[in-house]
């Protein structure tokens, strides 16, 4: 019996465990991926702490997976062994529910989430349905591609669907795992890009990533400053603080949008009259595999890359703790294939 290594969470709140399992076999319309890189995301906390409804354990986390197809199940088309593929948050869909019939595969009522409802990429090998696969361009390494399959697609997809047009003011709240990519995307999409963070420690980095201006939220009163600039068409909230998000609302233009991609759990307090000019608050999900391909292709074309720190598979617990403590600059990536 051939064995392979995975990092699993045995029960809610349990530790990460490096264990050996029987090498899984792909079923019909599935592939087996040899994992070359897997990003660690703050959303992996859902698995670690049992915060996702209906989860079963043990579970292998990881939804920023890059690797190569190593084996095909029956009926797989058009993929072949050796293809470079990625799997993000979207781990498959049913093709039958109302959302799927409308082409909204990320909203599938019975859809899977890689690393949450099916085993993910904290492993040497992963099984994935063929509809979850995104093709990785040759110009991106596996380590470069992995963070784009969650942090990348989330910020890229949100900005391109935000309604903002080239030349308009777009502010990015937070210069972290999501924000450092969002700044790059916003600038390359042609927006007047303003980065917002607390303190001056990230100012030089934000400007180097492409921000036209930087606002220090500890002293600059960002909403007032944005208003002086004419108001932001979009404020992309990438750091999980509802209080800070709400404080930025008056920095929007008359019909501007506060677009949230960070999973803050605390309630947001707003004054409803701030919305009467036509301002809005919205969230944005990740995206489907075609969105992931668009993200990677745009990143390859424009030179956008995530800043990463790499870790061996056996160091998954250490990498996760560094990520939670905000010590990683800016995405932690496991390299099982190294």
Secondary structure, 3 states (H helix, E strand, C coil): CCEEEEEEECCCCCCEEEEEEECCCCCCCEEEEEEEEEEECHHHHHHHCCCCCCCCCCECCCCCEEEEEEEECCCCCCCCCCCEEEECCECCCCCCCHHHHCCCHHHCCCCCEECCCECCCCECEEEEEHHHCEECCCCCCHHHHHHHHCHHHHHHHHHHCCCCCCCCEEEEECCCCCHHHHHHHHHHCCCEEEEEECCCCCHHHHHHHCCCEEEECCCCCHHHHHHHCCCEEEEEECCCCHHHHHHCHHHEEEEEEEEECCCCCCCCCCCHHHHCCCCEEEECCCCCHHHHHHHHHHHHHHCCCCCEEEECHHHHHHHHHHHHCCCCCCEEEECCCC
